[in-house]
Amino acid sequence: RAAQDGVRHDLPEIWRNLPESEKNEFLQSHWRWWNVRRHRAAPEISIELRNQLESGRLEVIAGEINDITAKTSGFLIKLSDSRTFDVDQVLNCTGQDLDVFTPLISRLLDEGVVSRGPLGLGLAADFDSYRLRRGDGTLNPNLFAIGKILLGERLETTAMPEIRIQAAEIARQLLVE
């Protein structure tokens, strides 16, 4: 925990300077491990979670969801192994998804307004200005990225401290122009 916290603010620069082969190795072999330890619950949340599990108010069920049907109150969940559950709430605990592409982003990619980020993760952006790169590699003067969409460029870019820094830098640039 301390080691991860110690490199947290330097991680984007470390990631930027790694060779692509080492980035690939990290994503293939260490990404899940990193995320489990990096994006951990606060101790007081862990205690409350344990209490809810022990009291039977919360149940963890492993499986792959095949279908979800909304009901008047709650959901009907069907798993790939044909088990079904009537539930009040659904909590997605699948971890950080590397795919950040939506229909809008896909269209911007198709039209060359933006381009894919390193290793095909997120979008390509200038490291210092957060301006998105077009399909031809040039910078969009008025199109910026913040947060998870910068995963390929910065790796650690989803927590509030990093997002706050990104927002402040973009705001500074906009105020200067």
C-alpha positions as CSV (number, residue, x, y, z in Angstrom):
1,R,0.0,0.0,0.0
2,A,2.7,2.5,1.0
3,A,4.8,1.6,-2.1
4,Q,1.9,2.3,-4.4
5,D,1.0,5.5,-2.7
6,G,4.6,6.5,-2.9
7,V,4.7,6.3,-6.7
8,R,1.2,7.5,-7.3
9,H,2.0,11.0,-8.4
10,D,5.0,9.9,-10.4
11,L,3.2,7.0,-12.2
12,P,2.0,8.9,-15.3
13,E,5.6,10.0,-16.0
14,I,7.0,6.5,-15.3
15,W,4.3,5.0,-17.6
16,R,5.1,7.6,-20.3
17,N,8.8,6.6,-20.3
18,L,8.4,2.8,-20.3
19,P,9.0,1.0,-23.6
20,E,5.8,-0.3,-25.2
21,S,6.9,-3.9,-24.5
22,E,7.1,-3.2,-20.8
23,K,3.7,-1.5,-20.8
24,N,2.2,-4.6,-22.5
25,E,3.9,-6.9,-20.0
26,F,2.5,-4.9,-17.1
27,L,-1.0,-4.9,-18.5
28,Q,-0.9,-8.6,-19.3
29,S,0.7,-9.8,-16.1
30,H,0.2,-7.2,-13.4
31,W,-2.7,-5.0,-14.2
32,R,-5.3,-7.0,-12.1
33,W,-2.9,-7.3,-9.2
34,W,-2.2,-3.5,-9.3
35,N,-5.9,-2.5,-9.4
36,V,-6.9,-4.8,-6.6
37,R,-4.3,-3.3,-4.3
38,R,-4.4,0.3,-5.7
39,H,-8.1,0.8,-5.7
40,R,-8.8,-0.7,-2.3
41,A,-11.7,0.1,0.1
42,A,-11.1,2.4,3.0
43,P,-10.7,0.4,6.3
44,E,-14.0,1.6,7.7
45,I,-15.8,0.5,4.5
46,S,-14.1,-2.9,4.7
47,I,-15.4,-3.3,8.3
48,E,-19.0,-2.3,7.3
49,L,-18.8,-4.7,4.3
50,R,-17.7,-7.6,6.5
51,N,-20.5,-6.8,9.0
52,Q,-23.1,-6.8,6.2
53,L,-21.8,-10.2,4.9
54,E,-21.7,-11.7,8.4
55,S,-25.3,-10.5,9.2
56,G,-26.6,-12.0,5.9
57,R,-27.8,-8.6,4.6
58,L,-25.3,-8.9,1.7
59,E,-24.5,-11.9,-0.3
60,V,-21.7,-12.3,-2.9
61,I,-22.6,-14.6,-5.8
62,A,-19.9,-15.5,-8.4
63,G,-21.1,-15.9,-11.9
64,E,-21.5,-14.3,-15.3
65,I,-24.7,-12.3,-15.9
66,N,-26.5,-13.5,-19.0
67,D,-29.6,-11.3,-18.7
68,I,-31.1,-8.6,-16.4
69,T,-34.8,-7.7,-16.4
70,A,-36.0,-4.7,-14.5
71,K,-39.0,-5.3,-12.4
72,T,-41.3,-2.9,-10.5
73,S,-39.1,-3.3,-7.5
74,G,-35.6,-4.6,-8.2
75,F,-34.3,-6.9,-10.9
76,L,-34.4,-10.5,-12.2
77,I,-30.9,-11.7,-12.8
78,K,-30.2,-14.8,-15.0
79,L,-26.7,-16.2,-14.9
80,S,-25.0,-18.0,-17.7
81,D,-25.3,-21.3,-15.7
82,S,-29.1,-20.7,-15.7
83,R,-29.4,-19.8,-12.1
84,T,-31.8,-16.9,-11.5
85,F,-32.1,-14.4,-8.7
86,D,-34.7,-11.8,-7.6
87,V,-32.6,-9.0,-6.2
88,D,-33.2,-5.5,-4.9
89,Q,-30.0,-4.0,-6.1
90,V,-27.1,-4.9,-8.4
91,L,-23.5,-3.9,-7.7
92,N,-20.9,-4.2,-10.5
93,C,-17.6,-5.5,-9.0
94,T,-15.9,-6.4,-12.3
95,G,-13.1,-4.0,-11.8
96,Q,-11.7,-1.3,-14.0
97,D,-12.7,-2.0,-17.6
98,L,-10.0,-1.1,-20.1
99,D,-12.6,-0.4,-22.9
100,V,-13.7,3.2,-22.7
101,F,-15.2,3.4,-26.2
102,T,-18.8,4.5,-26.7
103,P,-20.7,5.1,-29.9
104,L,-19.7,8.8,-29.8
105,I,-16.0,8.0,-29.4
106,S,-16.2,5.3,-32.0
107,R,-17.6,7.9,-34.5
108,L,-15.0,10.5,-33.6
109,L,-12.3,7.8,-34.2
110,D,-13.9,6.8,-37.6
111,E,-14.0,10.5,-38.7
112,G,-10.4,11.1,-37.6
113,V,-11.3,13.7,-35.0
114,V,-9.5,11.7,-32.4
115,S,-7.1,8.7,-32.4
116,R,-6.5,5.7,-30.2
117,G,-4.1,6.0,-27.3
118,P,-1.0,4.0,-26.8
119,L,-1.6,0.2,-26.8
120,G,-5.1,0.9,-28.1
121,L,-6.1,2.1,-24.7
122,G,-8.3,5.3,-24.5
123,L,-7.5,8.2,-26.7
124,A,-4.2,9.7,-27.8
125,A,-3.5,13.1,-26.1
126,D,-0.6,15.4,-25.5
127,F,0.8,14.4,-22.2
128,D,1.2,17.9,-20.8
129,S,-1.8,19.8,-22.3
130,Y,-4.3,17.0,-22.3
131,R,-5.3,18.0,-25.9
132,L,-6.6,15.1,-27.9
133,R,-4.8,14.0,-31.0
134,R,-6.5,13.7,-34.4
135,G,-6.2,10.7,-36.6
136,D,-3.2,12.4,-38.3
137,G,-1.4,12.9,-35.0
138,T,-2.0,16.7,-34.8
139,L,-3.5,18.2,-31.7
140,N,-7.1,19.4,-31.5
141,P,-6.8,23.0,-30.2
142,N,-10.2,22.8,-28.3
143,L,-10.7,19.2,-27.5
144,F,-9.3,17.9,-24.2
145,A,-9.4,14.7,-22.3
146,I,-9.6,14.0,-18.6
147,G,-9.8,10.8,-16.5
148,K,-10.1,7.2,-17.7
149,I,-10.0,8.1,-21.4
150,L,-6.3,8.9,-20.8
151,L,-5.5,5.4,-19.6
152,G,-3.1,4.6,-22.5
153,E,-1.2,7.9,-22.0
154,R,-1.0,8.1,-18.2
155,L,-2.2,4.7,-16.7
156,E,-3.1,6.0,-13.3
157,T,-5.8,8.6,-14.2
158,T,-9.1,7.6,-12.5
159,A,-8.9,8.8,-8.9
160,M,-9.9,12.3,-7.7
161,P,-6.4,13.6,-7.0
162,E,-5.3,12.9,-10.6
163,I,-8.5,14.2,-12.1
164,R,-8.3,17.4,-10.0
165,I,-4.8,18.0,-11.3
166,Q,-5.9,17.4,-14.9
167,A,-9.0,19.7,-14.6
168,A,-6.8,22.5,-13.1
169,E,-4.3,22.3,-15.9
170,I,-7.0,22.3,-18.6
171,A,-8.7,25.3,-16.8
172,R,-5.4,27.1,-16.6
173,Q,-4.9,26.7,-20.4
174,L,-8.4,27.9,-21.2
175,L,-8.0,31.0,-19.0
176,V,-4.7,31.9,-20.7
177,E,-6.2,31.6,-24.2
